[in-house]
Amino acid sequence: MHPPLYAEAQTRDAALASAPYAMFVCTADGRFEAVNPAFEKLTGYAAEELLSRRDLESLHDPAELGKRRAEWPQLSAITSRYEGEWNFVRRNATSVRIVLALAPLVDDPAQRSPRTSGAARYVGIAIDMTRYAQSEARLWYLAHHDGITRLPNQTLFTERLELTIARCQRGGSGFTVLIAELDHLRKLRDALGLHAAELVLQIVGERLRGLFPNDGTIASIGGTQFALLINETGAAADAFAAEALERIAESIDCAGTALNITASIGMVAYPADGNDAPTLMRRAGVALSAASGVSGNAVRRFSTALEGRAARRFELATLLRDALERQQLHLVYQPQVTLSNGRIAQVEALLRWNHPQRGLISPVEFVPVAEESGLIERIGEWVIRTACRDAGKLLRLTGHLPRIAVNVSPQQFQRHDLFETIRDALEQAALDPSYLEVEITEGVLLGDTDQALQTLHALRDLGVEVAVDDFGTGYSSLAYLTRFPLNRLKIDRSFVMRMSTDPQCAALVGAIIAMAHALKLRVTAEGVETAEQAAQLEALGCDEAQGFWFSRPITAAALRNLLRPLGAS
């Protein structure tokens, strides 16, 4: 059997050889007695070049050791542990920064027993700090850059914005912050996939980066948004924003498909629009919202008026959520009259909000807020169910009922359960589907067309009719008029108002009516307010009209009184 001390030495040597860090054993005068492979790799010296031929000091950078001689300890004076940062010089004369740790070798018999004559030994560890510095740099990069575009992210942009503010406060200069958001990127992602959306972000990021040959900062924030900081203000900043829109709008080739991207840009100027980073970013977002509201591809500068409207929208969104819970919303109904005989053909359900303190709040004001805040789906479902319930009651009370038309938003059409919601509302109201019509905008037909087409066909098969509202104000494409199962077009009120004074407008209305009839669609004109308009529309062959000349929107109770004699006749 081997003596115990021999076994201990074998164990120590095995541990030293397998250690993942550079380790060595040396004597009190620094002479190496053992080194492991990791130490050989760190220093570049083979073990035979180190053992009994070199000492620990010989590996130090001589210049640094000379300056810091007082910090270098006598090894014999180390009783527990020493740790310090030093530069080692490798065999190839390159320098490496290390953390050096030294401690007495406590299992060394020369250390344990005063009776032994052996020299004291010390174990050392040298940790390469270069690797850790690279890891820290990598972690910093990941924490401060966007993973898709490789541009700085919002964290780094905010840091640079704050530094720019401090510099401008000292120098008295100004700058401009822009936030650009790509329009309809989510629809592109849904249509072509995540890879296409990421490709667009990368290409747009590179194009915007190209606007900064020498100065300025660009960052990727919020998924579809880019933040830009430029030293220009006023007209120069406006020109920069216009050029940014042009760069973004350049066609992008995606696997043979040409993609045309537009963007909205909001701008703020320092110090006129704010003197700290949070205020500038918030107000740039306010301006961006205003630009997005123009249907995209627009630039808006911040103004206090915009901020006031944003605050109002936020307040309305809060009040609207409360209104849903407190049942402050109600429906009114406006008749649509057949021009040839004066009979009521349909009635349109219109949403109203009567706030207990603020009174009536216009749908023109609160419906866009509902769409922005995501409340339109809940409100839309409430409208469908309430209109069906009112219609069922009216039919039972009067024995007569014109078709009830309800507006369905593009957001509602994005829900896959819209058909089930309508069918369930009809069943609960015991109302035949033929008494219901859904009014949609062109946005429904130009969005997710496959989903819209499937839902509209299901509604038509059920017996529900479909009308296109505000026809003429959007794309007014003949393609979707032939592709989608439609029953009726509603001519927007803006055309009706100009018919008597604008011959071209009257000709356009006549053309819409003729085209619709050729496609076997009925036509209803909105916003009819005079007898002259009604007569002109009848002469053009328009089927129905809706407006104050015939009736203002009325309550369900008033509609009941209006329908009762019709049911009795």
Protein Blocks (a to p, Z undefined) as FASTA:
>chain_A
ZZfklmmmmmmmmmmmmpmbdcddddfkopafbdcfklmmmnopafklmgopacfklmpc
fklmmmmmmmpccfklpmkbccdddddddfkopacdddddddddfklmklmpmkbmbdcd
dddddddfklmmmmmmmmmmmmmccfklopacfklmmmmmmmmmmmmmmnopacdddddd
dehklmmmmmnojklmmmmmmmmmmmmmmmmmmgccdddeehlaccdddfbehjllmmmm
mmmmmmmmpccdeehiacdddddddddddfklocbfklmmmmmmmmmmmmmmnnpaiacd
ddfklmmmmmmmmmmmmmmmmmmmnopaccdddddddfklopafbdcdddddddfklopa
dfklmmmmmmmnopmmmmmmmmmmmmmmmmmmmmmmnopacdddddddfklmmpmklmmm
mmmmmmmnopafklpccdddfklmmmcmklmmmmmmmmmmnopacddehihjlnopaklm
mmpccfbdcddfklmmmmmmmmklmmmmmmmmmmmmmnopacddehiabfklmmmmmmno
pabdcdjkloccddfklmmmmmmmmmmZZ
